[in-house]
Amino acid sequence: MKNLLLAIAIIAISIPTFSQVKVRPGLRLGLNAATITNHEDSERKIGFDGAIFANIHFTSFYELQPELTYSNQGFKRRNIIYYTGNGTNEIGGGFNINYIGLSVANKFFVVPNTGLHFIVGPSIEMNVSDDSQYDDITPIDFSLFGGVGYEFPMGLGIEARFKQGLIDVRKDYYDDPNYHDDNELYNYNNKLNSVFQLNVSYKFDF
């Protein structure tokens, strides 16, 4: 009898909680400022990123947001002028990596009755194309991201994120001893994706 009463009490408490759960699809569009760490003469390049997502509103202070993402990354090389016997040459360029992936954004609304929120989560991305002429690029990247955003009552939002890759972008880095010795495998010499993102999002209310 006690177990039955306990079960009834749990259900009674859970009903209003789950009745507040609301799922809203949405779009996120924005710009990346991307580079690859520890790459000589590199600087951030501007690229496009976007996502479609399902926003799951659990409580007034927490939302879960799975996202299917696209992200243009890579780096821009600083122009370098060097002198040869035949005159001067200039090196520029850089390269692009195009990723599609899956992110899970956890959004925490820490200030009651406002749209201000913090964002944190993981992301796994697949390299679908790149134009690197020197190294093969790792096919998968795993990253962590965090940021801050503001959402208006009509569903429009703005946010800034920083995403840090955790896997060296060189495909054979972990297997080829020519890239490193054992002491350098996981230290500051890793070449990792590093991306600042500025986005606008909209949640539909069907």
TORMI-982236 format. One line per 2 residues: their letters; for each residue y, z negated, x negated of N, C-alpha, C. Coordinates in Angstrom, 1 decimal, padded with zeros to 4 digits. Each point is the difference from the previous one (the first is absolute). Layout:
<rs>
A = Y,Z,X,Y,Z,X,Y,Z,X; ...
</rs>
This chain:
<rs>
MK = -001.2,000.0,-000.8,001.2,000.0,000.8,001.3,000.0,-000.9; -000.1,-000.8,-001.0,001.2,-000.1,-000.9,000.2,001.4,-000.7
NL = -001.1,000.7,-000.4,000.1,001.3,-000.6,000.6,001.0,001.0; -000.4,-000.1,001.2,000.6,000.9,001.0,001.5,-000.2,000.2
LL = 000.4,-001.3,000.1,001.4,-000.3,000.1,000.8,000.5,-001.2; -000.6,-000.2,-001.2,000.7,000.5,-001.2,000.1,001.5,000.0
AI = -001.0,000.7,000.4,000.1,001.5,000.1,001.0,000.4,001.0; 000.1,-000.6,001.1,001.0,000.3,001.0,001.4,-000.2,-000.5
AI = 000.2,-001.1,-000.7,001.3,-000.4,-000.6,000.4,001.1,-001.0; -000.9,000.4,-000.9,000.3,001.0,-001.0,000.4,001.3,000.6
IA = -000.8,000.4,001.1,000.4,001.3,000.7,001.3,-000.1,000.6; 000.3,-001.2,000.6,001.3,-000.2,000.7,001.2,000.1,-001.0
IS = -000.2,-000.5,-001.2,001.0,000.0,-001.0,000.2,001.5,-000.6; -001.2,000.7,-000.1,000.0,001.3,-000.6,000.6,001.1,000.9
IP = -000.1,-000.2,001.3,000.5,001.1,001.0,001.5,000.3,-000.2; 000.8,-001.0,000.0,001.5,000.3,-000.2,000.3,000.5,-001.4
TF = -000.8,-000.4,-001.0,000.2,000.6,-001.4,-000.3,001.4,000.0; -001.2,000.4,000.5,-000.4,001.4,-000.1,000.8,000.9,001.0
SQ = 000.5,-000.6,001.0,000.8,000.8,001.0,001.3,000.4,-000.7; 000.4,-000.6,-001.1,001.2,000.4,-000.7,-000.2,001.1,-001.0
VK = -001.3,000.4,-000.3,-000.3,001.0,-000.9,000.4,001.4,000.6; 000.7,000.7,-000.8,000.5,001.3,000.4,-000.1,001.0,-001.1
VR = -000.5,001.2,000.3,-000.2,001.0,-001.0,001.0,001.2,000.3; 000.7,000.3,-001.0,001.0,001.1,000.1,-000.1,001.0,-001.2
PG = -000.2,001.3,000.3,-000.1,001.0,-001.1,001.4,000.2,-000.5; 000.1,000.6,-001.2,001.3,000.3,-000.6,000.0,000.9,-001.1
LR = 001.1,000.4,-000.5,000.2,000.8,-001.1,000.9,-000.7,-001.1; -000.2,000.3,-001.2,000.8,-000.5,-001.1,000.3,001.2,-000.9
LG = 001.3,000.2,-000.4,000.4,001.1,-000.8,001.0,-000.6,-001.1; 000.0,000.6,-001.2,000.9,-000.5,-000.9,-000.1,000.7,-001.4
LN = 000.6,-000.7,-001.0,000.1,000.6,-001.3,-000.6,-001.0,-001.0; -000.7,000.6,-001.1,-000.5,-000.8,-001.1,000.9,000.2,-001.2
AA = 000.1,-001.0,-000.8,000.5,000.1,-001.4,-001.1,-000.5,-000.9; -000.8,001.0,-000.5,-001.2,-000.3,-000.7,000.0,000.3,-001.4
TI = -000.8,-000.7,-000.8,-000.2,000.2,-001.4,-001.4,-000.4,-000.4; -000.3,000.2,-001.2,-001.3,-000.5,-000.6,000.4,-000.9,-001.2
TN = -000.5,-001.2,000.1,000.4,-001.0,-001.0,-000.5,000.4,-001.4; 000.7,-000.5,-001.1,-000.3,000.2,-001.3,-000.2,001.5,-000.4
HE = 000.7,000.9,000.7,-000.1,001.4,-000.4,001.3,000.3,-000.7; -000.1,000.5,-001.2,001.1,000.3,-000.9,001.0,001.0,000.7
DS = 001.3,-000.4,000.0,001.1,000.9,000.4,-000.1,000.3,001.5; -000.6,-000.9,000.8,-000.1,000.3,001.4,001.0,-000.8,000.8
ER = 000.4,000.5,001.2,000.9,-000.7,000.9,-000.5,000.3,001.4; 000.6,-000.7,000.9,-000.4,000.1,001.4,000.4,001.4,000.6
KI = -001.0,000.6,000.8,000.3,001.2,000.7,000.0,-000.3,001.5; 000.8,000.8,000.7,000.1,-000.2,001.5,-001.0,000.9,000.7
GF = -000.8,-000.6,000.9,-001.0,000.7,000.7,000.0,-000.5,001.5; -000.9,000.6,000.8,000.0,-000.3,001.4,-001.2,-000.9,000.3
DG = 000.1,-000.9,000.9,-001.2,-000.7,000.5,000.1,-000.2,001.5; -001.1,-000.1,000.6,-000.1,-000.1,001.5,-001.3,-000.7,000.4
AI = 000.0,-000.4,001.3,-001.3,-000.6,000.5,000.0,000.1,001.5; -001.2,000.0,000.6,-000.2,-000.3,001.4,-000.7,-001.4,000.0
FA = 000.3,-000.8,001.0,-000.5,-001.3,000.0,-000.3,-000.5,001.4; -000.7,-001.1,000.0,-000.3,-000.8,001.3,000.5,-001.4,-000.3
NI = 001.1,-000.4,000.7,000.5,-001.3,-000.2,-000.6,-000.9,001.1; -000.6,-001.1,-000.5,-000.7,-001.0,000.8,000.8,-001.3,000.0
HF = 000.6,-000.3,001.1,000.9,-001.1,000.2,-000.9,-001.2,000.5; -000.2,-001.0,-000.9,-000.9,-001.1,000.4,000.9,-001.2,000.5
TS = 001.0,-000.3,-000.8,000.9,-001.2,000.4,001.4,000.4,-000.3; 001.0,-000.8,000.4,001.4,000.2,-000.3,000.3,000.1,-001.5
FY = -000.9,-000.5,-000.8,000.3,-000.1,-001.4,-001.0,000.8,-000.9; -001.0,000.7,000.6,-001.0,000.7,-000.8,-000.4,001.3,000.7
EL = 000.0,001.1,-000.8,-000.5,001.3,000.5,-000.9,000.6,-001.1; -001.0,000.7,000.4,-000.9,000.7,-000.9,000.2,001.5,000.2
QP = 000.1,000.7,-001.1,000.4,001.4,000.1,-000.8,000.9,-000.9; -001.2,000.5,000.5,-000.8,001.0,-000.8,000.8,001.3,000.0
EL = 000.0,000.7,-001.2,000.8,001.2,-000.2,-000.8,001.1,-000.7; 000.1,001.2,000.5,-000.5,001.2,-000.7,001.1,000.6,-000.7
TY = 000.0,000.1,-001.3,001.2,000.3,-000.7,-000.1,001.3,-000.9; 001.2,000.6,-000.3,000.1,001.0,-001.0,001.1,-000.4,-000.9
SN = -000.1,000.2,-001.3,001.0,-000.4,-001.0,000.0,001.0,-001.2; 001.2,000.5,-000.3,000.2,000.8,-001.1,000.5,-000.8,-001.2
QG = -000.8,-000.1,-001.1,000.3,-000.9,-001.1,000.0,000.8,-001.3; -000.1,-000.7,-001.1,000.1,000.6,-001.3,001.1,-000.5,-000.8
FK = 000.7,000.9,-000.8,001.1,-000.5,-000.7,000.9,001.2,-000.4; 001.2,-000.2,-000.4,000.9,001.0,-000.5,000.2,-000.3,-001.5
RR = -000.1,001.0,-000.9,000.2,-000.2,-001.4,001.5,000.2,-000.3; 000.5,-001.0,-000.9,001.4,000.2,-000.5,000.1,001.2,-000.8
NI = 001.1,000.7,000.1,000.2,001.2,-000.9,000.2,-000.4,-001.4; -000.8,000.5,-000.9,000.1,-000.3,-001.4,000.3,001.3,-000.8
IY = 001.0,000.0,-000.8,000.3,001.1,-000.9,-000.4,-000.3,-001.4; -000.8,001.0,-000.5,-000.4,-000.2,-001.4,000.3,001.3,-000.8
YT = 000.1,-000.1,-001.3,000.5,001.1,-000.8,-001.2,000.5,-000.8; -000.1,001.3,-000.1,-001.0,000.7,-000.8,000.7,001.0,-000.9
GN = -000.9,000.7,-000.8,000.6,001.0,-000.9,000.5,001.2,000.8; -000.4,000.2,001.2,000.4,001.1,000.9,001.1,-000.4,001.0
GT = 000.6,-001.1,-000.2,001.0,-000.5,001.0,-000.4,-001.3,000.6; 000.4,-000.1,001.3,-000.3,-001.2,000.7,-000.9,000.3,001.2
NE = -000.8,-001.0,000.3,-000.9,000.1,001.2,000.3,-001.3,000.9; -000.2,000.2,001.2,000.2,-001.1,001.0,-001.2,-000.2,000.8
IG = -000.5,-001.3,000.1,-001.1,-000.4,000.8,000.5,-000.7,001.2; -000.5,000.4,001.1,000.3,-000.7,001.3,-001.2,000.0,000.9
GG = 000.2,000.1,001.3,-001.1,000.0,000.9,-000.5,-001.3,000.4; -001.3,-000.1,000.0,-000.8,-001.2,000.5,-001.1,000.6,000.9
FN = -000.5,-000.8,000.9,-001.0,000.5,000.8,-000.1,-000.8,001.3; -000.7,000.6,001.0,-000.2,-000.5,001.3,-001.5,-000.4,000.3
IN = -000.2,-001.1,000.7,-001.3,-000.3,000.5,000.2,-000.2,001.6; -000.8,000.6,000.8,000.1,-000.1,001.4,-001.3,-000.8,000.5
YI = 000.3,-001.1,000.6,-001.0,-000.9,000.5,000.0,-000.1,001.5; -001.2,-000.1,000.6,-000.2,-000.5,001.4,-000.8,-001.3,-000.1
GL = 000.3,-000.9,000.9,-000.7,-001.3,-000.1,000.0,-000.8,001.2; -000.4,-001.2,-000.1,-000.1,-001.0,001.1,000.7,-001.3,-000.5
SV = 001.0,-000.4,000.7,000.6,-001.3,-000.4,-000.1,-001.0,001.2; 000.0,-001.3,-000.3,-000.1,-001.0,001.0,001.2,-000.9,-000.2
AN = 001.1,000.2,000.8,001.2,-000.8,-000.2,-000.1,-001.3,000.9; 000.3,-001.1,-000.6,000.1,-001.3,000.7,001.5,-000.3,000.1
KF = 000.5,-000.1,001.3,001.4,-000.2,000.2,000.3,-001.4,000.5; 000.9,-000.7,-000.6,000.2,-001.4,000.3,001.5,-000.1,000.4
FV = 000.2,-000.4,001.3,001.4,-000.1,000.5,000.4,-001.5,-000.1; 000.7,-000.3,-001.1,000.2,-001.4,-000.4,001.2,-000.6,000.7
VP = 000.9,000.8,000.5,001.2,-000.5,000.7,-000.1,000.2,001.5; -000.1,-001.0,000.8,-000.3,000.1,001.4,001.1,000.9,000.7
NT = -000.4,000.8,000.9,000.9,000.8,000.9,000.8,001.0,-000.8; -000.5,000.5,-001.2,000.6,001.1,-000.7,-001.1,000.9,-000.5
GL = 000.4,001.2,-000.4,-000.9,001.0,-000.4,-000.3,-000.1,-001.5; 000.6,-001.0,-000.7,-000.2,-000.1,-001.5,-001.5,-000.4,-000.3
HF = -000.6,000.7,-000.9,-001.4,-000.3,-000.3,-000.3,000.4,-001.5; -001.1,-000.7,-000.4,-000.5,000.3,-001.4,-001.3,000.7,000.2
IV = -000.3,000.9,-001.0,-001.2,000.9,000.1,-000.8,-000.2,-001.3; -001.3,-000.1,000.2,-000.9,-000.1,-001.2,-001.4,000.6,000.4
GP = -000.6,000.6,-001.0,-001.3,000.5,000.3,-000.6,000.9,-001.1; -001.3,000.4,000.2,-000.6,000.9,-001.0,000.0,001.5,000.5
SI = -000.3,000.9,-000.9,000.0,001.4,000.3,-001.1,000.7,-000.9; -000.8,000.8,000.6,-000.9,000.9,-000.8,000.4,001.4,000.3
EM = 000.1,000.8,-001.1,000.5,001.4,000.1,-000.8,001.0,-000.8; -000.2,001.2,000.6,-000.7,001.0,-000.7,000.9,001.1,-000.5
NV = -000.2,000.4,-001.2,000.8,001.1,-000.6,-000.5,001.3,000.6; 000.8,000.7,000.8,-000.4,001.3,000.6,000.5,001.2,-000.8
SD = 001.0,-000.2,-000.8,000.5,001.1,-000.9,000.9,-000.6,-001.1; 000.1,000.7,-001.1,001.0,-000.4,-001.0,000.2,001.2,-000.9
DS = 001.1,000.0,-000.8,000.3,001.1,-000.9,000.1,-000.4,-001.4; -000.8,-001.1,-000.4,000.0,-000.4,-001.4,-000.7,001.1,-000.8
QY = 000.6,000.3,-001.2,-000.5,001.0,-000.9,-000.7,-000.6,-001.2; -000.1,-001.4,-000.1,-000.5,-000.6,-001.2,-001.2,-000.8,000.3
DD = 000.1,-000.9,000.9,-001.1,-001.0,000.3,-000.5,000.3,001.4; -001.3,-000.2,000.2,-000.6,-000.1,001.4,000.5,-001.3,000.6
IT = 000.4,000.1,001.3,000.5,-001.2,000.7,-001.1,-000.7,000.7; 000.0,-001.3,000.0,-001.0,-000.8,000.7,000.0,000.4,001.5
PI = -001.2,000.2,000.6,000.0,000.4,001.4,000.3,-001.0,001.0; -000.1,-001.3,-000.4,000.3,-001.1,001.0,000.9,-001.0,-000.7
DF = 001.0,-000.4,000.8,000.9,-001.1,-000.5,000.0,-001.2,001.0; -000.1,-001.2,-000.5,000.1,-001.2,000.9,001.3,-000.7,-000.4
SL = 000.8,-000.4,001.0,001.3,-000.6,-000.3,000.2,-001.2,001.0; 001.0,-000.7,-000.4,000.5,-001.1,000.8,001.5,000.3,000.3
FG = 000.5,-000.4,001.2,001.4,000.3,000.3,000.6,-001.2,000.7; 001.3,-000.1,-000.1,000.7,-001.1,000.7,001.4,000.5,000.3
GV = 000.7,-000.6,000.9,001.4,000.5,000.3,000.6,-000.8,001.1; 001.1,000.5,000.5,000.8,-000.7,001.1,000.4,001.1,000.9
GY = 000.2,-000.3,001.3,000.4,000.9,001.0,000.8,-000.6,001.1; 000.5,000.8,000.9,000.7,-000.5,001.2,-000.3,001.0,001.1
EF = -000.4,-000.6,001.2,-000.4,000.8,001.1,001.0,-000.3,001.2; 000.5,001.0,000.6,000.9,-000.1,001.1,-000.8,000.0,001.3
PM = 000.5,-000.6,001.1,-000.8,-000.2,001.2,-000.6,001.3,000.6; 000.7,001.2,-000.2,-000.6,001.2,000.5,-001.1,000.6,-000.7
GL = -000.4,-000.7,-001.1,-001.2,000.4,-000.8,000.4,000.8,-001.3; 001.2,000.2,-000.2,000.5,000.7,-001.3,000.0,-001.1,-001.1
GI = -000.5,000.4,-001.2,000.1,-001.0,-001.1,000.3,000.7,-001.3; 000.5,-000.8,-000.9,000.3,000.4,-001.4,-000.7,-001.0,-000.9
EA = -000.5,000.5,-001.1,-000.7,-000.9,-001.0,000.0,000.6,-001.4; -000.1,-000.9,-000.9,-000.1,000.3,-001.4,-001.2,-000.7,-000.6
RF = -000.8,000.8,-000.7,-001.3,-000.5,-000.5,000.0,000.3,-001.5; -000.8,-000.8,-000.8,-000.4,000.3,-001.3,-001.5,000.0,-000.1
KQ = -000.5,001.1,-000.5,-001.5,000.2,-000.1,-000.4,000.1,-001.5; -000.9,-000.8,-000.4,-000.5,000.0,-001.4,-001.4,000.4,000.0
GL = -000.3,001.1,-000.7,-001.4,000.4,-000.2,-000.7,-000.9,-001.0; -001.3,-000.1,000.1,-000.8,-000.9,-000.8,-001.1,000.7,-000.8
ID = -000.1,001.4,000.1,-000.9,000.8,-000.7,000.7,001.0,-000.9; -000.4,000.1,-001.3,000.6,000.9,-000.9,-000.2,001.4,000.6
VR = 001.1,000.8,-000.1,000.0,001.3,000.6,-000.8,001.1,-000.8; -000.3,-000.4,-001.2,-000.8,001.0,-000.8,-001.5,-000.2,000.3
KD = -000.6,001.1,000.4,-001.3,000.0,000.6,-001.1,-000.6,-000.9; 000.1,000.3,-001.3,-001.1,-000.5,-000.9,000.4,-001.2,-000.8
YY = 001.1,-000.7,000.4,000.5,-001.1,-000.8,-001.0,-001.1,-000.2; -000.7,-000.4,001.0,-000.9,-001.1,000.0,-001.4,000.3,-000.7
DD = -000.2,001.3,-000.2,-001.3,000.4,-000.6,000.1,000.6,-001.4; 001.1,000.6,-000.3,000.2,000.7,-001.3,000.7,-000.9,-001.0
PN = -000.7,-000.4,-001.1,000.5,-000.9,-001.0,001.2,000.6,-000.7; 000.2,001.3,000.1,001.1,000.7,-000.7,001.3,-000.5,000.6
YH = 000.0,-000.4,001.3,001.2,-000.5,000.7,000.4,-001.4,-000.5; -000.9,-000.8,-000.4,000.3,-001.4,-000.2,-001.1,-000.7,-000.8
DD = 000.3,-001.2,-000.5,-001.1,-000.8,-000.5,-000.2,-001.1,001.0; -001.0,-000.9,-000.2,-000.3,-001.0,001.0,001.1,-000.9,000.3
NE = 000.8,-000.3,-001.0,001.1,-001.0,000.2,001.2,000.6,000.8; 000.0,001.3,000.2,001.1,000.7,000.7,-000.3,000.4,001.4
LY = -001.3,-000.3,000.4,-000.5,000.6,001.3,000.9,-000.4,001.2; 000.4,-001.3,000.0,000.7,-000.4,001.2,001.3,-000.7,-000.4
NY = 000.7,000.6,-001.0,001.3,-000.6,-000.4,001.1,000.9,000.4; 001.1,-000.2,-000.7,001.3,000.6,000.3,-000.1,001.5,-000.2
NN = -001.0,000.6,-000.7,-000.1,001.4,-000.2,-000.5,000.8,001.2; -000.4,-000.6,001.0,-000.5,000.7,001.2,001.2,000.8,000.6
KL = -000.4,001.2,000.5,001.0,000.9,000.6,-000.3,-000.1,001.5; 000.9,-000.7,000.7,-000.2,-000.3,001.4,001.1,000.6,000.9
NS = -000.4,000.4,001.2,001.0,000.4,001.0,000.9,-001.2,000.3; 001.3,000.3,000.1,001.0,-001.0,000.4,001.0,000.7,000.9
VF = 000.2,-000.5,001.3,000.7,000.7,001.0,000.9,-000.9,000.8; 001.3,000.4,000.1,000.9,-000.6,001.0,000.0,000.9,001.2
QL = 000.0,-000.6,001.2,000.0,000.8,001.2,001.1,-000.5,000.9; 000.7,001.0,000.6,001.0,-000.4,001.0,-000.4,000.9,001.3
NV = -000.2,-000.7,001.1,-000.6,000.6,001.2,000.8,-000.3,001.2; -000.2,000.9,001.0,000.4,-000.2,001.4,-001.2,000.2,000.8
SY = -000.2,-000.9,001.0,-001.2,000.0,000.8,000.4,-000.1,001.5; -001.0,000.4,000.8,000.3,-000.1,001.5,-001.4,-000.3,000.6
KF = 000.0,-001.0,000.9,-001.1,-000.4,000.8,000.1,000.5,001.4; -000.9,000.8,000.5,000.0,000.5,001.3,-000.5,-001.1,001.0
DF = 000.6,000.0,001.2,-000.4,-001.0,001.0,-000.5,000.8,001.2; -001.3,000.2,000.0,-000.6,000.8,001.2,-000.4,-000.9,001.1
</rs>
